[in-house]
Amino acid sequence: MNLFREVIEESGYDTMGFTNPIVAIDYMNIHHDKFGLFIIVYEMPLMKGCELANKIAEIDTNINMVLVTALNDVVNNTLNLELIYKPLRISQLLQILRRYMSVTK
């Protein structure tokens, strides 16, 4: 994921990464106005990506979110999130950024 973070930053976007969804939710509660896009991994410790997406949507319904998964049968995608399947290529990442974000150089 460090490579993706470097690509995102070199493309002119600010990034922030979380390895713990609880920390992400806590941070989002305070700083939700700083986010334009959440790229969420489906399989993570403590909760599934769909659950994290639902909690983020409760905080701010204007946040764009995409869900990255290696599974073909993702369930409980109640927000109808865009699904991106692994392996995620850099070209796909850049397309996602262009679709959901505006560069703030």
C-alpha positions in Angstrom: 0.0 0.0 0.0 3.0 2.4 0.3 3.3 2.3 -3.4 -0.3 3.4 -3.8 0.1 6.1 -1.3 3.2 7.4 -3.2 1.3 7.4 -6.5 -1.7 9.2 -4.9 0.6 11.9 -3.4 2.6 12.3 -6.6 -0.7 12.8 -8.4 -1.4 15.8 -6.3 -3.7 14.4 -3.6 -3.3 14.4 0.1 -3.5 11.0 1.7 -4.1 9.4 5.1 -4.1 5.7 5.8 -5.6 3.8 8.7 -4.8 0.2 9.6 -7.5 0.1 12.3 -11.1 0.9 11.4 -12.0 2.1 14.9 -9.2 4.7 14.7 -10.5 5.7 11.2 -14.0 6.2 12.6 -12.8 8.2 15.5 -10.7 10.4 13.2 -13.6 10.8 10.8 -15.9 11.9 13.6 -13.7 14.9 14.2 -12.2 15.6 10.7 -14.9 14.4 8.2 -14.6 17.7 6.3 -11.0 16.8 5.3 -12.0 13.7 3.3 -13.3 13.4 -0.3 -12.7 9.7 -0.8 -12.3 6.6 1.3 -10.8 3.6 -0.4 -11.8 0.7 1.9 -10.5 -2.8 1.9 -13.2 -5.4 2.5 -11.3 -7.8 4.6 -9.7 -6.1 7.7 -9.4 -6.8 11.4 -12.2 -5.9 13.7 -14.9 -5.3 11.0 -15.7 -5.8 7.4 -15.3 -3.0 4.9 -19.0 -2.7 4.4 -19.5 -2.1 8.1 -16.8 0.6 8.1 -18.5 2.2 5.1 -21.9 2.2 6.8 -20.3 3.9 9.9 -18.6 6.5 7.7 -21.9 7.2 5.9 -23.6 7.8 9.3 -21.0 10.5 9.9 -21.1 12.2 6.5 -23.2 11.1 3.6 -21.2 13.2 1.1 -18.0 11.1 1.3 -17.2 9.1 -1.7 -16.2 5.5 -1.0 -15.0 2.5 -3.0 -14.6 -1.0 -1.7 -11.6 -3.1 -2.7 -12.0 -6.8 -2.4 -10.6 -10.1 -3.8 -14.0 -11.8 -3.2 -16.6 -12.3 -5.9 -19.4 -12.6 -3.4 -19.2 -9.5 -1.3 -22.3 -9.3 0.9 -24.0 -6.5 2.7 -23.0 -3.8 0.4 -26.1 -1.8 1.5 -24.6 1.5 0.3 -24.2 0.1 -3.3 -20.5 1.0 -3.2 -18.4 0.7 -6.3 -16.5 -2.5 -6.0 -12.9 -2.7 -7.2 -11.4 -6.2 -7.4 -7.9 -7.1 -6.4 -5.3 -7.0 -7.6 -5.7 -3.3 -7.9 -3.5 -1.8 -10.6 -2.0 1.7 -10.5 -4.0 2.6 -13.6 -7.2 1.6 -11.8 -6.2 3.7 -8.8 -5.6 6.7 -10.9 -9.0 6.3 -12.7 -10.7 6.1 -9.3 -9.0 9.3 -8.1 -10.0 11.2 -11.3 -13.6 10.0 -11.0 -14.1 11.0 -7.4 -11.6 13.7 -6.6 -10.3 17.1 -7.9 -6.6 17.8 -7.7 -5.7 20.4 -5.1 -2.1 21.2 -6.0 
